[in-house]
Amino acid sequence: MKKLRLSAFLALLMATMSVTASAQSNEIPPYKPESPELYKTIVHMDSVYFNAYNTCDMDTQAAIYSDSIEFYHDKGGLMTSKKDLLAALKANICGKVTRVLVQGSVEVYPVPGFGAIEIGYHRFINHQESETPSGPGRFVVFWRLKDGKWQITKVASMHAVN
């Protein structure tokens, strides 16, 4: 009798957990860009920037970063000097690390009168340690459109979980 009650209880518990999980996943609707054109533009700008990042094109990186950059990293802290950020990238990233975007992870939200916010996941390959990409890390980029030119004004980068 106890086994029957335990089995019934476990079955009820599993059914409840399944319904709860289903309800929670339904709370977050699938992403659909508000502006497909803006989405395409920002994904393109992401690729331009990270091509420069991956190939150590410091001139392109400098042109894309705003002079008033704020770069937040959950491990490295806050950096607000464009000069120091570029120097750190050159010293620590160039020829050593490659960024790979997690396909299908990017979301882009318009910010009227400013530009856009890009949210997504990426992985990094540290060529000095392993050729295996890291676990996915989350990023948020604030893109400003000024005088017809897109620039990165703020970045939040959360470390990949392995």
C-alpha positions as CSV (number, residue, x, y, z in Angstrom):
1,M,0.0,0.0,0.0
2,K,2.8,2.4,0.9
3,K,4.5,1.7,-2.5
4,L,1.2,2.5,-4.3
5,R,0.9,5.8,-2.4
6,L,4.5,6.7,-3.0
7,S,4.1,5.9,-6.7
8,A,0.9,7.9,-6.9
9,F,2.6,10.8,-5.1
10,L,5.7,10.7,-7.4
11,A,3.4,10.6,-10.5
12,L,1.5,13.6,-9.2
13,L,4.7,15.4,-8.4
14,M,6.1,14.7,-11.8
15,A,2.9,15.9,-13.5
16,T,3.0,19.1,-11.4
17,M,6.6,19.8,-12.2
18,S,5.9,19.2,-16.0
19,V,3.0,21.6,-16.0
20,T,5.0,24.2,-14.0
21,A,8.0,24.0,-16.3
22,S,5.7,24.3,-19.3
23,A,3.9,27.3,-17.9
24,Q,7.3,29.0,-17.1
25,S,8.6,28.4,-20.6
26,N,5.4,29.9,-22.0
27,E,6.0,33.1,-20.1
28,I,8.9,34.0,-22.3
29,P,7.7,34.5,-25.9
30,P,10.0,33.7,-28.8
31,Y,12.0,36.7,-29.9
32,K,10.8,38.5,-33.0
33,P,12.6,41.7,-34.1
34,E,10.5,44.8,-33.8
35,S,12.4,46.1,-36.8
36,P,13.9,43.5,-39.2
37,E,15.9,46.2,-40.9
38,L,17.5,47.4,-37.6
39,Y,18.1,43.8,-36.6
40,K,20.0,43.2,-39.8
41,T,22.0,46.4,-39.4
42,I,23.1,45.6,-35.9
43,V,24.0,42.0,-36.6
44,H,26.1,43.3,-39.5
45,M,27.8,45.9,-37.2
46,D,28.4,43.1,-34.7
47,S,30.2,41.1,-37.4
48,V,32.2,44.1,-38.6
49,Y,33.4,44.8,-35.0
50,F,34.2,41.2,-34.2
51,N,35.9,40.6,-37.5
52,A,38.2,43.5,-36.4
53,Y,38.5,42.0,-32.9
54,N,39.4,38.5,-34.3
55,T,41.9,39.9,-36.8
56,C,43.5,42.6,-34.5
57,D,42.3,45.4,-36.7
58,M,42.8,48.1,-34.0
59,D,41.8,51.0,-36.3
60,T,38.4,49.5,-37.0
61,Q,37.9,48.7,-33.3
62,A,38.9,52.3,-32.4
63,A,36.4,53.7,-34.9
64,I,33.5,51.6,-33.6
65,Y,34.1,52.3,-29.9
66,S,32.7,55.6,-28.7
67,D,35.1,58.0,-27.0
68,S,32.9,57.7,-24.0
69,I,32.9,53.9,-23.9
70,E,31.8,52.1,-20.7
71,F,32.9,48.4,-20.7
72,Y,31.5,46.3,-17.9
73,H,32.9,42.8,-17.4
74,D,31.8,40.5,-14.6
75,K,35.4,39.4,-14.0
76,G,37.5,42.4,-15.0
77,G,35.3,45.3,-13.7
78,L,34.5,48.6,-15.4
79,M,36.7,50.3,-18.0
80,T,35.9,53.8,-19.2
81,S,39.0,54.7,-21.0
82,K,38.9,54.0,-24.8
83,K,42.7,54.2,-24.9
84,D,43.1,51.7,-22.0
85,L,40.5,49.4,-23.5
86,L,42.2,49.3,-26.9
87,A,45.6,48.7,-25.2
88,A,44.2,45.9,-23.2
89,L,42.6,44.3,-26.3
90,K,45.9,44.6,-28.2
91,A,47.9,43.1,-25.3
92,N,45.5,40.3,-24.2
93,I,43.3,39.4,-27.2
94,C,45.3,40.0,-30.4
95,G,46.4,36.7,-31.9
96,K,45.3,34.9,-28.7
97,V,41.5,34.9,-28.6
98,T,38.8,34.5,-31.2
99,R,35.1,35.3,-30.6
100,V,32.4,33.1,-32.1
101,L,28.8,34.3,-32.1
102,V,26.2,31.8,-31.0
103,Q,24.0,31.7,-34.0
104,G,20.4,32.6,-33.4
105,S,21.1,34.1,-30.0
106,V,21.0,37.8,-31.0
107,E,18.1,40.1,-30.0
108,V,18.0,43.7,-31.1
109,Y,15.8,46.4,-29.5
110,P,15.4,49.9,-30.9
111,V,16.1,52.9,-28.5
112,P,14.3,55.9,-30.1
113,G,16.5,58.9,-30.5
114,F,19.7,56.9,-29.6
115,G,20.1,53.6,-31.5
116,A,19.7,50.1,-30.4
117,I,20.5,47.5,-27.7
118,E,21.9,44.1,-28.8
119,I,21.7,41.1,-26.5
120,G,23.1,37.7,-27.3
121,Y,25.5,34.9,-26.5
122,H,29.0,34.3,-27.7
123,R,31.9,31.9,-27.1
124,F,35.6,32.5,-27.1
125,I,38.5,30.3,-28.2
126,N,41.7,31.0,-26.2
127,H,44.3,29.7,-28.6
128,Q,46.9,29.7,-25.9
129,E,44.9,27.3,-23.7
130,S,42.7,25.2,-26.0
131,E,41.1,25.3,-29.4
132,T,37.8,24.3,-27.8
133,P,35.3,27.2,-27.5
134,S,34.3,28.3,-24.1
135,G,30.8,27.9,-22.8
136,P,28.4,30.5,-23.9
137,G,28.7,33.9,-22.3
138,R,26.0,36.6,-22.4
139,F,26.7,40.1,-23.7
140,V,24.7,43.4,-24.0
141,V,25.9,46.1,-26.4
142,F,24.5,49.7,-26.6
143,W,24.8,50.9,-30.2
144,R,24.5,54.7,-30.8
145,L,23.6,56.0,-34.3
146,K,25.2,59.5,-34.6
147,D,25.7,61.3,-37.8
148,G,25.0,58.2,-39.8
149,K,27.7,56.2,-38.0
150,W,27.1,53.3,-35.5
151,Q,29.3,53.2,-32.4
152,I,29.4,51.1,-29.3
153,T,28.9,53.2,-26.2
154,K,28.4,50.6,-23.5
155,V,29.1,46.9,-23.2
156,A,28.2,44.4,-20.5
157,S,30.0,41.1,-20.9
158,M,29.2,38.2,-18.6
159,H,31.8,35.4,-18.3
160,A,31.1,32.1,-20.0
161,V,30.1,29.2,-17.9
162,N,32.0,26.0,-18.6
